[in-house]
Every structure is written in structure tokens, then in C-alpha cells.
Amino acid sequence: MKIVVTGAAGFIGSNIIKGLNARGIDNIIAVDDLSDGDKFRNLADLKIADYVDAGDFYDQFVDGAYGHVEAVFHEGACSDTMELDGKYMMNNNYTLSCKLFRACQAQRTRLLYASSAATYGGSDTFSESPEFERPLNVYGYSKLLFDQRMRREVGAQFERASTQVAGFRYFNVYGPREQHKGRMASVAFHQFNQFHSEGKVKLFGEYGGYGAGGQMRDFVFIDDVVAVNLWFFEHPEKSGIFNLGTGRAQPFNDVALAVINTLRIHQNAEPLSLEDAARGGLIDYISFPHALVGKYQSYTQADLRALRATGCDHRFADVQTGVTAYMQWLSGAKS
């Protein structure tokens, strides 16, 4: 069985390869752009059969250069929500994805691809239906347009797909192997580094009708994202667009407190309440950035009814459980 993972050296792609390896699958073609050479670290401990540069892969795949491929996990994309070059974004996230889809259908290769909760943007309802899709930036639009193209190509419920096509609207994913993402890394990753360098973590102050640190997101641990991707891989009869979050919105304050207390325990210090952490200066509430005004989701919570209707009953970690595990992993990697 031959598998392709695009964005293979990235955050989610490398973790999917790790999950496939754990299932004894290593006949994997890893596709990425290693212009940022340090991303090799995400592949160094994994088992793959081949590496192909993203600039070469898509045309070669269309030409059938790799023989029969069972499935493509398409994680490769520009994920910078603050990128303003729409031509670049659309080429990376839409045009290449359409080319890949057509080739997958022609070759009867299953396609499991990364969509995004950014497709909902300014909506207050997070259900996989067009009336709730209101992207706030060109990144969200690029992801939405591909979802819309899939509905047009294979039917609103993906009922006309000749082989599996499954899109996953990732919510706020955090966890190991995201260190290369810079400003787009999770708040938990940034707070880990802030705590070690400054002895405190930073959160946005009041914004969008929410108090300081009170904005709420659906934070999902990377292990859960991998588990759902692989559940669909093991159920090739299931197609569609699905939210991939926990179904539980939690405030950024919860993330900050989990970071602080896990690292304090690592230093043999007592855990604190949110009030004590804020009073002691361990949380620094900063003014909301002007550049994000009108482009920021203050609340997200995945509606999981469509996911559950497939029979996928995976149980997701809450913030305290997932962030604690992540801080322990980062502390081990740092030591």
C-alpha cells in the first residue's frame, strides 16, 4: 500500500506520518518544500519510502509517475492567516488542490484533505453548511473555495465521489512538531517560550465583547486530529466535509493556566488559580492588535454532529489534558 502525504514536513503532515508508522505503514511518499531546511527535523525520526519536492510532485502525480497510490493526505498549503498575497494563496491552496483532486479521481486514489475552521470566519454557527461560511481573510476563502468546488464536483453530500474524498475543517490545533510555524504556531507553543524567557505568558486583553483572555476557541490536540484522519483512512466508504475540533469552546485563559501550572510543577512550584496567576503577573494581558480588528474569530466551537453521524466516536482531550501533555513534551525536548 502506497500513501502520499503533502506538507509532510509540516505540523499536521508529519504527525500523520507518525500515526501511519505506528500502524506499520511506511511506504509513504513525503511531499514538501524544504526551502526552510530546518523543517527536516519533523521527518528525521519517521519512516518514509521517498521524498519529492512539492514543485515537482503535482505534475508528476497527474502523469501517473508514482503508480497506484491508495490515498493522499493533502496537508500542504499556505496556512498563514495574515498573508495578503491572494494570488499566491489561491495558487497554493486552491489551484494545486483542484489539480490533485482531478488526478485522484482519475486514478481512484482516495483524497483526505485539510480544510479549515477559517471558512466560518465571522459566523457564530460552526456547522458544515454554506449559510454559515463567512471567511474573514483570503486564507479562509481559499479553503472555502476548494470545499465549494468539491461540493460541485461530487455533490453536496459527496455522494457522486468515485472514491473517498474527505475534507477536515481543523479548528485550533496544537501539539508537537509545530516549532517551525513562527507566528502561526499555537498560543500554547508561544506561551511555553514566553514563560521560559520572561517568566510570564501573554494574552489579548478585552476584545469582541469578551474580557481579558476570555475569547474562546475550540482547541484540539494534534493526536486527536491524527486519530480522526486515520479513522477515515480505515473507513474508505465515508466521504464529506467534517469539522475536526473537540466540540468544546474554552477561553484562552484556560490555555494560559495549563501552560503556567504544568511548567510550575516542572519547577517544583505549586499550581495557581487564574486569579492568583494574573495577580502575580504571570499573565500579561496586552492590547488587541489593530491589524487583527475585524479579522479575528473571538469564538469558535465545532459542531460535531456530521462527524458523529459517520460512526466516528473518537473522544477528544480537553485543554487541561492536551496542553499538559504538550508542555511535558516540550519540556523533554528542551532539556
Contacts in CASP RR format, 6 or more apart in sequence:
PFRMAT RR
TARGET T0000
AUTHOR 0000-0000-0000
METHOD contacts of the structure
MODEL  1
MKIVVTGAAGFIGSNIIKGLNARGIDNIIAVDDLSDGDKFRNLADLKIAD
YVDAGDFYDQFVDGAYGHVEAVFHEGACSDTMELDGKYMMNNNYTLSCKL
FRACQAQRTRLLYASSAATYGGSDTFSESPEFERPLNVYGYSKLLFDQRM
RREVGAQFERASTQVAGFRYFNVYGPREQHKGRMASVAFHQFNQFHSEGK
VKLFGEYGGYGAGGQMRDFVFIDDVVAVNLWFFEHPEKSGIFNLGTGRAQ
PFNDVALAVINTLRIHQNAEPLSLEDAARGGLIDYISFPHALVGKYQSYT
QADLRALRATGCDHRFADVQTGVTAYMQWLSGAKS
1 25 0 8 1.000
1 27 0 8 1.000
1 70 0 8 1.000
2 27 0 8 1.000
2 28 0 8 1.000
2 29 0 8 1.000
2 49 0 8 1.000
2 66 0 8 1.000
2 67 0 8 1.000
2 68 0 8 1.000
2 69 0 8 1.000
2 70 0 8 1.000
3 20 0 8 1.000
3 25 0 8 1.000
3 27 0 8 1.000
3 28 0 8 1.000
3 29 0 8 1.000
3 69 0 8 1.000
3 70 0 8 1.000
3 71 0 8 1.000
3 72 0 8 1.000
3 73 0 8 1.000
4 28 0 8 1.000
4 29 0 8 1.000
4 31 0 8 1.000
4 61 0 8 1.000
4 66 0 8 1.000
4 69 0 8 1.000
4 71 0 8 1.000
4 72 0 8 1.000
4 73 0 8 1.000
5 13 0 8 1.000
5 16 0 8 1.000
5 17 0 8 1.000
5 20 0 8 1.000
5 28 0 8 1.000
5 29 0 8 1.000
5 30 0 8 1.000
5 31 0 8 1.000
5 72 0 8 1.000
5 73 0 8 1.000
5 75 0 8 1.000
6 13 0 8 1.000
6 31 0 8 1.000
6 32 0 8 1.000
6 54 0 8 1.000
6 57 0 8 1.000
6 72 0 8 1.000
6 73 0 8 1.000
6 74 0 8 1.000
6 75 0 8 1.000
6 76 0 8 1.000
6 100 0 8 1.000
7 13 0 8 1.000
7 30 0 8 1.000
7 31 0 8 1.000
7 32 0 8 1.000
7 54 0 8 1.000
7 75 0 8 1.000
7 76 0 8 1.000
7 77 0 8 1.000
8 14 0 8 1.000
8 17 0 8 1.000
8 28 0 8 1.000
8 30 0 8 1.000
8 31 0 8 1.000
8 32 0 8 1.000
8 43 0 8 1.000
8 48 0 8 1.000
8 51 0 8 1.000
8 75 0 8 1.000
9 30 0 8 1.000
9 32 0 8 1.000
9 34 0 8 1.000
9 39 0 8 1.000
9 40 0 8 1.000
9 42 0 8 1.000
9 43 0 8 1.000
10 32 0 8 1.000
10 39 0 8 1.000
10 42 0 8 1.000
10 75 0 8 1.000
10 76 0 8 1.000
10 177 0 8 1.000
10 180 0 8 1.000
11 42 0 8 1.000
11 173 0 8 1.000
11 175 0 8 1.000
11 177 0 8 1.000
11 178 0 8 1.000
11 180 0 8 1.000
11 181 0 8 1.000
11 222 0 8 1.000
12 75 0 8 1.000
12 114 0 8 1.000
12 170 0 8 1.000
12 173 0 8 1.000
12 222 0 8 1.000
12 225 0 8 1.000
12 226 0 8 1.000
13 73 0 8 1.000
13 75 0 8 1.000
13 76 0 8 1.000
14 42 0 8 1.000
14 43 0 8 1.000
14 46 0 8 1.000
14 177 0 8 1.000
15 176 0 8 1.000
15 177 0 8 1.000
15 222 0 8 1.000
15 223 0 8 1.000
15 225 0 8 1.000
15 226 0 8 1.000
16 73 0 8 1.000
16 75 0 8 1.000
16 226 0 8 1.000
16 229 0 8 1.000
16 230 0 8 1.000
17 28 0 8 1.000
17 30 0 8 1.000
17 43 0 8 1.000
17 46 0 8 1.000
17 48 0 8 1.000
18 46 0 8 1.000
18 226 0 8 1.000
19 226 0 8 1.000
19 230 0 8 1.000
20 26 0 8 1.000
20 28 0 8 1.000
20 230 0 8 1.000
21 46 0 8 1.000
21 47 0 8 1.000
23 230 0 8 1.000
26 47 0 8 1.000
26 48 0 8 1.000
26 49 0 8 1.000
27 49 0 8 1.000
28 47 0 8 1.000
28 48 0 8 1.000
28 49 0 8 1.000
28 50 0 8 1.000
29 48 0 8 1.000
29 49 0 8 1.000
29 50 0 8 1.000
29 51 0 8 1.000
29 52 0 8 1.000
29 66 0 8 1.000
29 69 0 8 1.000
30 43 0 8 1.000
30 48 0 8 1.000
30 50 0 8 1.000
30 51 0 8 1.000
30 52 0 8 1.000
31 51 0 8 1.000
31 52 0 8 1.000
31 53 0 8 1.000
31 54 0 8 1.000
31 57 0 8 1.000
31 76 0 8 1.000
32 39 0 8 1.000
32 51 0 8 1.000
32 53 0 8 1.000
32 54 0 8 1.000
32 76 0 8 1.000
33 53 0 8 1.000
33 54 0 8 1.000
33 55 0 8 1.000
34 40 0 8 1.000
34 53 0 8 1.000
36 180 0 8 1.000
38 180 0 8 1.000
39 180 0 8 1.000
41 179 0 8 1.000
41 180 0 8 1.000
42 177 0 8 1.000
42 180 0 8 1.000
43 51 0 8 1.000
52 60 0 8 1.000
54 76 0 8 1.000
58 96 0 8 1.000
58 99 0 8 1.000
58 100 0 8 1.000
58 103 0 8 1.000
60 66 0 8 1.000
61 69 0 8 1.000
61 100 0 8 1.000
61 103 0 8 1.000
62 99 0 8 1.000
62 102 0 8 1.000
62 103 0 8 1.000
64 103 0 8 1.000
64 107 0 8 1.000
68 107 0 8 1.000
68 109 0 8 1.000
69 107 0 8 1.000
69 109 0 8 1.000
70 109 0 8 1.000
70 110 0 8 1.000
71 109 0 8 1.000
71 110 0 8 1.000
71 111 0 8 1.000
71 112 0 8 1.000
71 164 0 8 1.000
71 233 0 8 1.000
72 100 0 8 1.000
72 104 0 8 1.000
72 109 0 8 1.000
72 110 0 8 1.000
72 111 0 8 1.000
72 112 0 8 1.000
72 113 0 8 1.000
73 112 0 8 1.000
73 113 0 8 1.000
73 229 0 8 1.000
73 233 0 8 1.000
74 97 0 8 1.000
74 100 0 8 1.000
74 111 0 8 1.000
74 112 0 8 1.000
74 113 0 8 1.000
74 114 0 8 1.000
75 113 0 8 1.000
75 114 0 8 1.000
76 92 0 8 1.000
76 114 0 8 1.000
77 92 0 8 1.000
77 93 0 8 1.000
77 97 0 8 1.000
77 114 0 8 1.000
77 142 0 8 1.000
77 143 0 8 1.000
78 88 0 8 1.000
78 89 0 8 1.000
78 92 0 8 1.000
78 93 0 8 1.000
78 139 0 8 1.000
78 142 0 8 1.000
79 116 0 8 1.000
79 139 0 8 1.000
79 181 0 8 1.000
79 184 0 8 1.000
80 139 0 8 1.000
80 183 0 8 1.000
80 184 0 8 1.000
81 118 0 8 1.000
81 137 0 8 1.000
81 139 0 8 1.000
81 140 0 8 1.000
81 184 0 8 1.000
81 295 0 8 1.000
82 137 0 8 1.000
82 183 0 8 1.000
82 291 0 8 1.000
83 89 0 8 1.000
83 138 0 8 1.000
83 139 0 8 1.000
84 138 0 8 1.000
86 138 0 8 1.000
86 142 0 8 1.000
89 138 0 8 1.000
89 139 0 8 1.000
89 142 0 8 1.000
90 138 0 8 1.000
90 142 0 8 1.000
90 145 0 8 1.000
92 142 0 8 1.000
93 139 0 8 1.000
93 142 0 8 1.000
93 143 0 8 1.000
93 146 0 8 1.000
94 142 0 8 1.000
94 145 0 8 1.000
94 146 0 8 1.000
94 149 0 8 1.000
97 113 0 8 1.000
97 146 0 8 1.000
98 146 0 8 1.000
98 149 0 8 1.000
100 111 0 8 1.000
101 111 0 8 1.000
101 149 0 8 1.000
101 150 0 8 1.000
101 153 0 8 1.000
101 165 0 8 1.000
103 109 0 8 1.000
104 110 0 8 1.000
104 111 0 8 1.000
104 163 0 8 1.000
104 165 0 8 1.000
105 153 0 8 1.000
105 161 0 8 1.000
105 162 0 8 1.000
105 163 0 8 1.000
105 165 0 8 1.000
108 162 0 8 1.000
108 163 0 8 1.000
109 163 0 8 1.000
110 163 0 8 1.000
110 164 0 8 1.000
110 165 0 8 1.000
110 233 0 8 1.000
110 236 0 8 1.000
111 163 0 8 1.000
111 164 0 8 1.000
111 165 0 8 1.000
111 166 0 8 1.000
112 164 0 8 1.000
112 166 0 8 1.000
112 167 0 8 1.000
112 168 0 8 1.000
112 229 0 8 1.000
112 232 0 8 1.000
112 233 0 8 1.000
113 146 0 8 1.000
113 165 0 8 1.000
113 166 0 8 1.000
113 167 0 8 1.000
113 168 0 8 1.000
114 143 0 8 1.000
114 167 0 8 1.000
114 168 0 8 1.000
114 170 0 8 1.000
115 143 0 8 1.000
115 146 0 8 1.000
115 147 0 8 1.000
115 167 0 8 1.000
115 168 0 8 1.000
115 169 0 8 1.000
115 170 0 8 1.000
115 241 0 8 1.000
116 139 0 8 1.000
116 140 0 8 1.000
116 143 0 8 1.000
116 169 0 8 1.000
116 170 0 8 1.000
117 126 0 8 1.000
117 169 0 8 1.000
117 170 0 8 1.000
117 171 0 8 1.000
117 172 0 8 1.000
117 218 0 8 1.000
117 243 0 8 1.000
117 245 0 8 1.000
117 297 0 8 1.000
117 300 0 8 1.000
117 302 0 8 1.000
118 135 0 8 1.000
118 136 0 8 1.000
118 137 0 8 1.000
118 139 0 8 1.000
118 140 0 8 1.000
118 143 0 8 1.000
118 297 0 8 1.000
119 133 0 8 1.000
119 135 0 8 1.000
119 140 0 8 1.000
119 143 0 8 1.000
119 144 0 8 1.000
119 147 0 8 1.000
119 169 0 8 1.000
120 126 0 8 1.000
120 132 0 8 1.000
120 133 0 8 1.000
120 134 0 8 1.000
120 135 0 8 1.000
120 169 0 8 1.000
120 297 0 8 1.000
120 300 0 8 1.000
121 133 0 8 1.000
121 134 0 8 1.000
121 135 0 8 1.000
121 136 0 8 1.000
121 140 0 8 1.000
121 297 0 8 1.000
122 134 0 8 1.000
122 135 0 8 1.000
122 136 0 8 1.000
122 297 0 8 1.000
123 132 0 8 1.000
123 133 0 8 1.000
123 134 0 8 1.000
124 299 0 8 1.000
125 132 0 8 1.000
125 303 0 8 1.000
126 132 0 8 1.000
126 218 0 8 1.000
126 243 0 8 1.000
126 300 0 8 1.000
126 301 0 8 1.000
126 302 0 8 1.000
126 303 0 8 1.000
127 243 0 8 1.000
127 303 0 8 1.000
127 305 0 8 1.000
127 306 0 8 1.000
128 169 0 8 1.000
128 241 0 8 1.000
128 242 0 8 1.000
128 243 0 8 1.000
128 303 0 8 1.000
128 306 0 8 1.000
130 148 0 8 1.000
133 144 0 8 1.000
133 147 0 8 1.000
135 141 0 8 1.000
135 143 0 8 1.000
135 144 0 8 1.000
136 294 0 8 1.000
136 295 0 8 1.000
136 296 0 8 1.000
136 297 0 8 1.000
137 295 0 8 1.000
147 167 0 8 1.000
147 241 0 8 1.000
150 158 0 8 1.000
150 165 0 8 1.000
150 167 0 8 1.000
150 240 0 8 1.000
150 241 0 8 1.000
151 158 0 8 1.000
151 241 0 8 1.000
153 160 0 8 1.000
154 160 0 8 1.000
154 161 0 8 1.000
154 165 0 8 1.000
154 239 0 8 1.000
155 161 0 8 1.000
157 240 0 8 1.000
158 165 0 8 1.000
158 166 0 8 1.000
158 239 0 8 1.000
158 240 0 8 1.000
158 241 0 8 1.000
161 239 0 8 1.000
163 236 0 8 1.000
164 232 0 8 1.000
164 236 0 8 1.000
164 237 0 8 1.000
164 238 0 8 1.000
164 239 0 8 1.000
165 239 0 8 1.000
165 240 0 8 1.000
166 232 0 8 1.000
166 238 0 8 1.000
166 239 0 8 1.000
166 240 0 8 1.000
166 241 0 8 1.000
166 242 0 8 1.000
167 240 0 8 1.000
167 241 0 8 1.000
167 242 0 8 1.000
168 225 0 8 1.000
168 228 0 8 1.000
168 229 0 8 1.000
168 241 0 8 1.000
168 242 0 8 1.000
168 243 0 8 1.000
168 244 0 8 1.000
169 241 0 8 1.000
169 242 0 8 1.000
169 243 0 8 1.000
169 244 0 8 1.000
169 302 0 8 1.000
170 220 0 8 1.000
170 225 0 8 1.000
170 244 0 8 1.000
170 245 0 8 1.000
171 217 0 8 1.000
171 218 0 8 1.000
171 219 0 8 1.000
171 220 0 8 1.000
171 243 0 8 1.000
171 244 0 8 1.000
171 245 0 8 1.000
171 246 0 8 1.000
171 300 0 8 1.000
171 302 0 8 1.000
172 186 0 8 1.000
172 187 0 8 1.000
172 217 0 8 1.000
172 218 0 8 1.000
172 219 0 8 1.000
172 220 0 8 1.000
172 300 0 8 1.000
173 186 0 8 1.000
173 220 0 8 1.000
173 221 0 8 1.000
173 222 0 8 1.000
173 225 0 8 1.000
174 186 0 8 1.000
174 187 0 8 1.000
174 188 0 8 1.000
174 189 0 8 1.000
174 219 0 8 1.000
174 220 0 8 1.000
174 221 0 8 1.000
174 222 0 8 1.000
174 322 0 8 1.000
174 323 0 8 1.000
174 326 0 8 1.000
175 186 0 8 1.000
175 188 0 8 1.000
175 189 0 8 1.000
175 221 0 8 1.000
175 222 0 8 1.000
175 322 0 8 1.000
175 326 0 8 1.000
175 329 0 8 1.000
176 222 0 8 1.000
176 326 0 8 1.000
176 329 0 8 1.000
176 330 0 8 1.000
176 333 0 8 1.000
177 222 0 8 1.000
178 185 0 8 1.000
178 186 0 8 1.000
178 189 0 8 1.000
178 222 0 8 1.000
179 185 0 8 1.000
179 189 0 8 1.000
181 189 0 8 1.000
186 219 0 8 1.000
187 203 0 8 1.000
187 252 0 8 1.000
187 255 0 8 1.000
187 256 0 8 1.000
188 219 0 8 1.000
188 255 0 8 1.000
188 258 0 8 1.000
188 259 0 8 1.000
188 323 0 8 1.000
188 326 0 8 1.000
188 327 0 8 1.000
189 326 0 8 1.000
189 330 0 8 1.000
190 202 0 8 1.000
191 201 0 8 1.000
191 202 0 8 1.000
191 255 0 8 1.000
191 256 0 8 1.000
191 259 0 8 1.000
191 260 0 8 1.000
192 259 0 8 1.000
192 263 0 8 1.000
192 327 0 8 1.000
192 330 0 8 1.000
194 200 0 8 1.000
194 201 0 8 1.000
194 202 0 8 1.000
195 201 0 8 1.000
195 259 0 8 1.000
195 260 0 8 1.000
195 263 0 8 1.000
195 282 0 8 1.000
196 263 0 8 1.000
196 334 0 8 1.000
199 282 0 8 1.000
200 281 0 8 1.000
200 282 0 8 1.000
200 283 0 8 1.000
200 284 0 8 1.000
201 256 0 8 1.000
201 259 0 8 1.000
201 260 0 8 1.000
201 282 0 8 1.000
201 283 0 8 1.000
201 284 0 8 1.000
202 283 0 8 1.000
202 284 0 8 1.000
202 285 0 8 1.000
202 286 0 8 1.000
203 212 0 8 1.000
203 213 0 8 1.000
203 252 0 8 1.000
203 253 0 8 1.000
203 256 0 8 1.000
203 283 0 8 1.000
203 284 0 8 1.000
203 285 0 8 1.000
203 286 0 8 1.000
204 212 0 8 1.000
204 213 0 8 1.000
204 215 0 8 1.000
204 252 0 8 1.000
204 285 0 8 1.000
204 286 0 8 1.000
204 287 0 8 1.000
204 288 0 8 1.000
204 289 0 8 1.000
205 211 0 8 1.000
205 212 0 8 1.000
205 213 0 8 1.000
205 285 0 8 1.000
205 286 0 8 1.000
205 287 0 8 1.000
205 288 0 8 1.000
206 212 0 8 1.000
206 288 0 8 1.000
207 215 0 8 1.000
207 288 0 8 1.000
207 296 0 8 1.000
207 298 0 8 1.000
208 215 0 8 1.000
208 298 0 8 1.000
209 298 0 8 1.000
210 216 0 8 1.000
210 251 0 8 1.000
210 298 0 8 1.000
210 299 0 8 1.000
212 285 0 8 1.000
213 251 0 8 1.000
213 252 0 8 1.000
213 253 0 8 1.000
213 256 0 8 1.000
213 285 0 8 1.000
214 251 0 8 1.000
214 252 0 8 1.000
214 253 0 8 1.000
215 251 0 8 1.000
215 252 0 8 1.000
215 298 0 8 1.000
215 299 0 8 1.000
216 249 0 8 1.000
216 250 0 8 1.000
216 251 0 8 1.000
216 252 0 8 1.000
216 298 0 8 1.000
216 299 0 8 1.000
216 300 0 8 1.000
216 301 0 8 1.000
217 249 0 8 1.000
217 250 0 8 1.000
217 252 0 8 1.000
217 297 0 8 1.000
217 299 0 8 1.000
217 300 0 8 1.000
218 245 0 8 1.000
218 246 0 8 1.000
218 247 0 8 1.000
218 248 0 8 1.000
218 249 0 8 1.000
218 250 0 8 1.000
218 300 0 8 1.000
218 301 0 8 1.000
218 302 0 8 1.000
219 246 0 8 1.000
219 250 0 8 1.000
219 255 0 8 1.000
219 319 0 8 1.000
219 323 0 8 1.000
220 244 0 8 1.000
220 245 0 8 1.000
220 246 0 8 1.000
220 302 0 8 1.000
220 316 0 8 1.000
221 316 0 8 1.000
221 317 0 8 1.000
221 321 0 8 1.000
221 322 0 8 1.000
221 325 0 8 1.000
221 326 0 8 1.000
223 317 0 8 1.000
224 245 0 8 1.000
224 246 0 8 1.000
224 314 0 8 1.000
224 316 0 8 1.000
224 317 0 8 1.000
225 244 0 8 1.000
225 245 0 8 1.000
227 314 0 8 1.000
228 242 0 8 1.000
228 244 0 8 1.000
228 307 0 8 1.000
228 312 0 8 1.000
228 314 0 8 1.000
231 312 0 8 1.000
231 314 0 8 1.000
232 238 0 8 1.000
232 310 0 8 1.000
232 312 0 8 1.000
235 310 0 8 1.000
235 312 0 8 1.000
238 310 0 8 1.000
238 312 0 8 1.000
240 306 0 8 1.000
241 306 0 8 1.000
242 306 0 8 1.000
242 307 0 8 1.000
242 310 0 8 1.000
243 302 0 8 1.000
243 303 0 8 1.000
243 304 0 8 1.000
243 306 0 8 1.000
243 307 0 8 1.000
244 302 0 8 1.000
244 307 0 8 1.000
245 302 0 8 1.000
245 304 0 8 1.000
245 316 0 8 1.000
246 302 0 8 1.000
246 316 0 8 1.000
246 317 0 8 1.000
246 318 0 8 1.000
247 301 0 8 1.000
247 302 0 8 1.000
247 303 0 8 1.000
247 304 0 8 1.000
247 316 0 8 1.000
248 301 0 8 1.000
248 316 0 8 1.000
248 318 0 8 1.000
249 299 0 8 1.000
249 300 0 8 1.000
249 301 0 8 1.000
250 318 0 8 1.000
250 319 0 8 1.000
253 274 0 8 1.000
253 283 0 8 1.000
254 319 0 8 1.000
254 320 0 8 1.000
255 319 0 8 1.000
255 323 0 8 1.000
256 274 0 8 1.000
256 277 0 8 1.000
256 283 0 8 1.000
257 272 0 8 1.000
257 273 0 8 1.000
257 274 0 8 1.000
257 277 0 8 1.000
258 319 0 8 1.000
258 320 0 8 1.000
258 322 0 8 1.000
258 323 0 8 1.000
258 324 0 8 1.000
258 327 0 8 1.000
259 323 0 8 1.000
259 327 0 8 1.000
260 272 0 8 1.000
260 277 0 8 1.000
260 282 0 8 1.000
260 283 0 8 1.000
261 271 0 8 1.000
261 272 0 8 1.000
262 323 0 8 1.000
262 324 0 8 1.000
262 327 0 8 1.000
262 328 0 8 1.000
262 331 0 8 1.000
263 327 0 8 1.000
263 331 0 8 1.000
264 270 0 8 1.000
264 271 0 8 1.000
264 272 0 8 1.000
265 271 0 8 1.000
266 327 0 8 1.000
266 328 0 8 1.000
266 331 0 8 1.000
272 282 0 8 1.000
274 283 0 8 1.000
277 283 0 8 1.000
278 285 0 8 1.000
288 296 0 8 1.000
317 325 0 8 1.000
END
